[in-house]
Amino acid sequence: MVVFGGGSEGVDQNTTWAWDGTDWTQLSPARIPAAREEMGTVLDPASHQFLILGGTVFNTDTFFGETWKLTGQ
């Protein structure tokens, strides 16, 4: 499982984490999207691509209309 972003105490995050069934590991992609929450995400296990779509900035009307692709193992 891979997770990206979200919010903590009113501050948006732009960190990426992977769960291997036992431990969480913070990943370090070469390019990192801006911090956001309420985005859509999907992981394609065959191609090892993690897609991030849209999202918002906490407590604003800012909406990200972009798609990011993170790749890796």
N, CA, C and O atoms as CSV, one atom per row, in Angstrom:
chain,resi,resn,atom,element,x,y,z
A,1,MET,N,N,0.853,-1.164,0.000
A,1,MET,CA,C,0.000,0.000,0.000
A,1,MET,C,C,0.899,1.227,0.000
A,1,MET,O,O,1.934,1.247,0.665
A,2,VAL,N,N,0.498,2.249,-0.750
A,2,VAL,CA,C,1.215,3.523,-0.795
A,2,VAL,C,C,0.224,4.629,-0.481
A,2,VAL,O,O,-0.897,4.617,-0.990
A,3,VAL,N,N,0.623,5.590,0.356
A,3,VAL,CA,C,-0.218,6.747,0.663
A,3,VAL,C,C,0.588,8.018,0.448
A,3,VAL,O,O,1.809,8.042,0.600
A,4,PHE,N,N,-0.137,9.078,0.088
A,4,PHE,CA,C,0.491,10.375,-0.147
A,4,PHE,C,C,-0.361,11.460,0.475
A,4,PHE,O,O,-1.590,11.397,0.445
A,5,GLY,N,N,0.306,12.464,1.044
A,5,GLY,CA,C,-0.356,13.687,1.478
A,5,GLY,C,C,-1.349,13.496,2.596
A,5,GLY,O,O,-1.234,12.592,3.424
A,6,GLY,N,N,-2.338,14.387,2.592
A,6,GLY,CA,C,-3.334,14.416,3.655
A,6,GLY,C,C,-3.095,15.604,4.557
A,6,GLY,O,O,-2.299,16.486,4.235
A,7,GLY,N,N,-3.774,15.630,5.675
A,7,GLY,CA,C,-3.641,16.753,6.599
A,7,GLY,C,C,-3.431,16.287,8.018
A,7,GLY,O,O,-3.876,15.209,8.413
A,8,SER,N,N,-2.748,17.115,8.776
A,8,SER,CA,C,-2.516,16.840,10.184
A,8,SER,C,C,-2.559,18.155,10.942
A,8,SER,O,O,-1.700,19.016,10.751
A,9,GLU,N,N,-3.566,18.312,11.809
A,9,GLU,CA,C,-3.724,19.518,12.622
A,9,GLU,C,C,-3.749,20.795,11.771
A,9,GLU,O,O,-3.145,21.806,12.130
A,10,GLY,N,N,-4.463,20.728,10.633
A,10,GLY,CA,C,-4.639,21.899,9.786
A,10,GLY,C,C,-3.482,22.202,8.857
A,10,GLY,O,O,-3.470,23.247,8.207
A,11,VAL,N,N,-2.508,21.305,8.783
A,11,VAL,CA,C,-1.359,21.498,7.892
A,11,VAL,C,C,-1.346,20.363,6.874
A,11,VAL,O,O,-1.293,19.190,7.241
A,12,ASP,N,N,-1.394,20.725,5.579
A,12,ASP,CA,C,-1.337,19.711,4.532
A,12,ASP,C,C,0.066,19.113,4.450
A,12,ASP,O,O,1.062,19.777,4.738
A,13,GLN,N,N,0.116,17.852,4.052
A,13,GLN,CA,C,1.385,17.127,3.950
A,13,GLN,C,C,1.668,16.761,2.496
A,13,GLN,O,O,0.741,16.648,1.694
A,14,ASN,N,N,2.934,16.577,2.151
A,14,ASN,CA,C,3.286,16.069,0.823
A,14,ASN,C,C,4.307,14.934,0.931
A,14,ASN,O,O,5.213,14.812,0.106
A,15,THR,N,N,4.141,14.118,1.952
A,15,THR,CA,C,5.017,12.970,2.125
A,15,THR,C,C,4.374,11.728,1.515
A,15,THR,O,O,3.152,11.634,1.404
A,16,THR,N,N,5.217,10.784,1.126
A,16,THR,CA,C,4.768,9.535,0.524
A,16,THR,C,C,5.286,8.384,1.380
A,16,THR,O,O,6.465,8.334,1.728
A,17,TRP,N,N,4.379,7.455,1.715
A,17,TRP,CA,C,4.718,6.341,2.594
A,17,TRP,C,C,4.275,5.030,1.969
A,17,TRP,O,O,3.264,4.977,1.269
A,18,ALA,N,N,5.039,3.966,2.226
A,18,ALA,CA,C,4.687,2.622,1.760
A,18,ALA,C,C,4.558,1.691,2.959
A,18,ALA,O,O,5.351,1.760,3.899
A,19,TRP,N,N,3.552,0.819,2.919
A,19,TRP,CA,C,3.318,-0.181,3.967
A,19,TRP,C,C,3.601,-1.552,3.365
A,19,TRP,O,O,3.037,-1.897,2.327
A,20,ASP,N,N,4.458,-2.330,3.995
A,20,ASP,CA,C,4.807,-3.656,3.475
A,20,ASP,C,C,4.105,-4.786,4.220
A,20,ASP,O,O,4.434,-5.957,4.029
A,21,GLY,N,N,3.146,-4.440,5.062
A,21,GLY,CA,C,2.440,-5.431,5.855
A,21,GLY,C,C,2.939,-5.500,7.284
A,21,GLY,O,O,2.279,-6.067,8.155
A,22,THR,N,N,4.108,-4.919,7.523
A,22,THR,CA,C,4.703,-4.897,8.856
A,22,THR,C,C,5.109,-3.489,9.277
A,22,THR,O,O,4.842,-3.065,10.401
A,23,ASP,N,N,5.758,-2.767,8.362
A,23,ASP,CA,C,6.319,-1.450,8.688
A,23,ASP,C,C,5.963,-0.405,7.643
A,23,ASP,O,O,5.739,-0.724,6.475
A,24,TRP,N,N,5.913,0.855,8.084
A,24,TRP,CA,C,5.779,2.000,7.190
A,24,TRP,C,C,7.180,2.500,6.846
A,24,TRP,O,O,8.046,2.576,7.717
A,25,THR,N,N,7.404,2.843,5.563
A,25,THR,CA,C,8.671,3.406,5.111
A,25,THR,C,C,8.374,4.677,4.337
A,25,THR,O,O,7.548,4.670,3.425
A,26,GLN,N,N,9.045,5.780,4.696
A,26,GLN,CA,C,8.860,7.015,3.944
A,26,GLN,C,C,9.660,6.925,2.652
A,26,GLN,O,O,10.850,6.613,2.667
A,27,LEU,N,N,8.989,7.203,1.528
A,27,LEU,CA,C,9.628,7.178,0.218
A,27,LEU,C,C,10.124,8.572,-0.135
A,27,LEU,O,O,9.648,9.568,0.410
A,28,SER,N,N,11.082,8.634,-1.050
A,28,SER,CA,C,11.652,9.917,-1.471
A,28,SER,C,C,11.634,10.012,-2.991
A,28,SER,O,O,12.671,9.838,-3.632
A,29,PRO,N,N,10.460,10.288,-3.582
A,29,PRO,CA,C,10.386,10.426,-5.039
A,29,PRO,C,C,11.263,11.579,-5.518
A,29,PRO,O,O,11.508,12.529,-4.775
A,30,ALA,N,N,11.737,11.492,-6.767
A,30,ALA,CA,C,12.580,12.545,-7.338
A,30,ALA,C,C,11.829,13.874,-7.417
A,30,ALA,O,O,12.400,14.929,-7.141
A,31,ARG,N,N,10.565,13.823,-7.789
A,31,ARG,CA,C,9.720,15.025,-7.855
A,31,ARG,C,C,8.543,14.798,-6.926
A,31,ARG,O,O,7.956,13.716,-6.906
A,32,ILE,N,N,8.202,15.824,-6.156
A,32,ILE,CA,C,7.134,15.695,-5.165
A,32,ILE,C,C,6.066,16.760,-5.420
A,32,ILE,O,O,6.391,17.943,-5.513
A,33,PRO,N,N,4.800,16.360,-5.535
A,33,PRO,CA,C,3.728,17.343,-5.699
A,33,PRO,C,C,3.612,18.247,-4.468
A,33,PRO,O,O,4.095,17.911,-3.386
A,34,ALA,N,N,2.973,19.384,-4.653
A,34,ALA,CA,C,2.703,20.284,-3.530
A,34,ALA,C,C,1.826,19.577,-2.501
A,34,ALA,O,O,1.056,18.679,-2.843
A,35,ALA,N,N,1.948,19.985,-1.248
A,35,ALA,CA,C,1.123,19.419,-0.178
A,35,ALA,C,C,-0.350,19.619,-0.511
A,35,ALA,O,O,-0.741,20.657,-1.044
A,36,ARG,N,N,-1.173,18.603,-0.188
A,36,ARG,CA,C,-2.601,18.658,-0.504
A,36,ARG,C,C,-3.363,17.612,0.282
A,36,ARG,O,O,-2.776,16.729,0.909
A,37,GLU,N,N,-4.671,17.724,0.240
A,37,GLU,CA,C,-5.556,16.716,0.820
A,37,GLU,C,C,-6.726,16.532,-0.125
A,37,GLU,O,O,-6.882,17.287,-1.085
A,38,GLU,N,N,-7.550,15.527,0.145
A,38,GLU,CA,C,-8.753,15.228,-0.646
A,38,GLU,C,C,-8.451,14.926,-2.108
A,38,GLU,O,O,-9.263,15.221,-2.985
A,39,MET,N,N,-7.286,14.339,-2.372
A,39,MET,CA,C,-6.933,13.975,-3.740
A,39,MET,C,C,-7.311,12.524,-3.982
A,39,MET,O,O,-7.559,11.766,-3.045
A,40,GLY,N,N,-7.352,12.152,-5.249
A,40,GLY,CA,C,-7.564,10.761,-5.597
A,40,GLY,C,C,-6.216,10.103,-5.842
A,40,GLY,O,O,-5.304,10.738,-6.372
A,41,THR,N,N,-6.079,8.841,-5.463
A,41,THR,CA,C,-4.832,8.114,-5.697
A,41,THR,C,C,-5.138,6.691,-6.136
A,41,THR,O,O,-6.169,6.121,-5.777
A,42,VAL,N,N,-4.228,6.130,-6.917
A,42,VAL,CA,C,-4.337,4.730,-7.327
A,42,VAL,C,C,-2.925,4.199,-7.550
A,42,VAL,O,O,-2.047,4.922,-8.022
A,43,LEU,N,N,-2.715,2.929,-7.207
A,43,LEU,CA,C,-1.429,2.267,-7.407
A,43,LEU,C,C,-1.608,1.132,-8.397
A,43,LEU,O,O,-2.476,0.277,-8.221
A,44,ASP,N,N,-0.780,1.123,-9.446
A,44,ASP,CA,C,-0.772,0.023,-10.404
A,44,ASP,C,C,0.404,-0.885,-10.049
A,44,ASP,O,O,1.548,-0.543,-10.353
A,45,PRO,N,N,0.152,-2.041,-9.409
A,45,PRO,CA,C,1.254,-2.894,-8.967
A,45,PRO,C,C,2.066,-3.491,-10.117
A,45,PRO,O,O,3.239,-3.817,-9.933
A,46,ALA,N,N,1.466,-3.638,-11.294
A,46,ALA,CA,C,2.192,-4.214,-12.425
A,46,ALA,C,C,3.273,-3.266,-12.945
A,46,ALA,O,O,4.372,-3.705,-13.282
A,47,SER,N,N,2.966,-1.968,-13.011
A,47,SER,CA,C,3.926,-0.991,-13.546
A,47,SER,C,C,4.639,-0.207,-12.449
A,47,SER,O,O,5.539,0.583,-12.735
A,48,HIS,N,N,4.241,-0.420,-11.193
A,48,HIS,CA,C,4.808,0.318,-10.050
A,48,HIS,C,C,4.598,1.820,-10.193
A,48,HIS,O,O,5.447,2.609,-9.777
A,49,GLN,N,N,3.474,2.220,-10.779
A,49,GLN,CA,C,3.137,3.637,-10.912
A,49,GLN,C,C,2.054,3.995,-9.906
A,49,GLN,O,O,1.059,3.285,-9.762
A,50,PHE,N,N,2.266,5.103,-9.216
A,50,PHE,CA,C,1.328,5.628,-8.232
A,50,PHE,C,C,0.830,6.955,-8.779
A,50,PHE,O,O,1.621,7.879,-8.964
A,51,LEU,N,N,-0.468,7.066,-9.042
A,51,LEU,CA,C,-1.043,8.277,-9.626
A,51,LEU,C,C,-1.765,9.089,-8.562
A,51,LEU,O,O,-2.464,8.542,-7.709
A,52,ILE,N,N,-1.583,10.403,-8.628
A,52,ILE,CA,C,-2.235,11.352,-7.723
A,52,ILE,C,C,-3.019,12.322,-8.599
A,52,ILE,O,O,-2.459,12.922,-9.516
A,53,LEU,N,N,-4.306,12.478,-8.322
A,53,LEU,CA,C,-5.162,13.349,-9.122
A,53,LEU,C,C,-5.813,14.399,-8.245
A,53,LEU,O,O,-6.458,14.077,-7.247
A,54,GLY,N,N,-5.640,15.667,-8.626
A,54,GLY,CA,C,-6.342,16.760,-7.959
A,54,GLY,C,C,-5.930,16.969,-6.526
A,54,GLY,O,O,-4.775,16.764,-6.152
A,55,GLY,N,N,-6.904,17.383,-5.724
A,55,GLY,CA,C,-6.686,17.676,-4.316
A,55,GLY,C,C,-6.984,19.132,-4.007
A,55,GLY,O,O,-7.196,19.942,-4.909
A,56,THR,N,N,-6.996,19.450,-2.731
A,56,THR,CA,C,-7.274,20.812,-2.281
A,56,THR,C,C,-6.252,21.234,-1.232
A,56,THR,O,O,-5.538,20.410,-0.662
A,57,VAL,N,N,-6.206,22.542,-0.997
A,57,VAL,CA,C,-5.400,23.102,0.085
A,57,VAL,C,C,-6.331,23.310,1.269
A,57,VAL,O,O,-7.439,23.820,1.105
A,58,PHE,N,N,-5.892,22.921,2.457
A,58,PHE,CA,C,-6.712,23.002,3.664
A,58,PHE,C,C,-7.320,24.385,3.843
A,58,PHE,O,O,-6.622,25.397,3.775
A,59,ASN,N,N,-8.632,24.416,4.074
A,59,ASN,CA,C,-9.359,25.626,4.457
A,59,ASN,C,C,-9.270,26.756,3.430
A,59,ASN,O,O,-9.319,27.933,3.791
A,60,THR,N,N,-9.139,26.395,2.144
A,60,THR,CA,C,-9.124,27.399,1.074
A,60,THR,C,C,-10.006,26.905,-0.067
A,60,THR,O,O,-10.542,25.798,-0.014
A,61,ASP,N,N,-10.152,27.730,-1.091
A,61,ASP,CA,C,-10.868,27.331,-2.297
A,61,ASP,C,C,-9.901,26.866,-3.381
A,61,ASP,O,O,-10.291,26.745,-4.543
A,62,THR,N,N,-8.649,26.605,-3.021
A,62,THR,CA,C,-7.644,26.191,-3.991
A,62,THR,C,C,-7.824,24.721,-4.344
A,62,THR,O,O,-7.844,23.860,-3.465
A,63,PHE,N,N,-7.957,24.436,-5.651
A,63,PHE,CA,C,-8.090,23.072,-6.142
A,63,PHE,C,C,-6.976,22.797,-7.135
A,63,PHE,O,O,-6.728,23.602,-8.033
A,64,PHE,N,N,-6.304,21.666,-6.982
A,64,PHE,CA,C,-5.273,21.251,-7.931
A,64,PHE,C,C,-5.930,20.420,-9.022
A,64,PHE,O,O,-6.521,19.379,-8.733
A,65,GLY,N,N,-5.837,20.861,-10.263
A,65,GLY,CA,C,-6.412,20.129,-11.385
A,65,GLY,C,C,-5.350,19.374,-12.163
A,65,GLY,O,O,-5.435,19.268,-13.387
A,66,GLU,N,N,-4.363,18.855,-11.474
A,66,GLU,CA,C,-3.234,18.207,-12.133
A,66,GLU,C,C,-3.166,16.730,-11.768
A,66,GLU,O,O,-3.783,16.279,-10.803
A,67,THR,N,N,-2.401,15.991,-12.561
A,67,THR,CA,C,-2.149,14.582,-12.283
A,67,THR,C,C,-0.647,14.376,-12.169
A,67,THR,O,O,0.125,14.852,-13.001
A,68,TRP,N,N,-0.244,13.656,-11.122
A,68,TRP,CA,C,1.165,13.328,-10.904
A,68,TRP,C,C,1.337,11.825,-11.016
A,68,TRP,O,O,0.455,11.058,-10.631
A,69,LYS,N,N,2.481,11.410,-11.547
A,69,LYS,CA,C,2.820,9.992,-11.625
A,69,LYS,C,C,4.141,9.788,-10.894
A,69,LYS,O,O,5.164,10.359,-11.272
A,70,LEU,N,N,4.112,8.973,-9.847
A,70,LEU,CA,C,5.323,8.616,-9.122
A,70,LEU,C,C,5.654,7.177,-9.483
A,70,LEU,O,O,4.773,6.318,-9.450
A,71,THR,N,N,6.894,6.899,-9.825
A,71,THR,CA,C,7.284,5.544,-10.202
A,71,THR,C,C,8.370,5.028,-9.272
A,71,THR,O,O,9.077,5.811,-8.638
A,72,GLY,N,N,8.499,3.735,-9.194
A,72,GLY,CA,C,9.522,3.121,-8.356
A,72,GLY,C,C,9.106,1.740,-7.926
A,72,GLY,O,O,8.054,1.243,-8.327
A,73,GLN,N,N,9.921,1.128,-7.119
A,73,GLN,CA,C,9.660,-0.230,-6.640
A,73,GLN,C,C,9.011,-0.183,-5.289
A,73,GLN,O,O,8.709,-1.227,-4.712
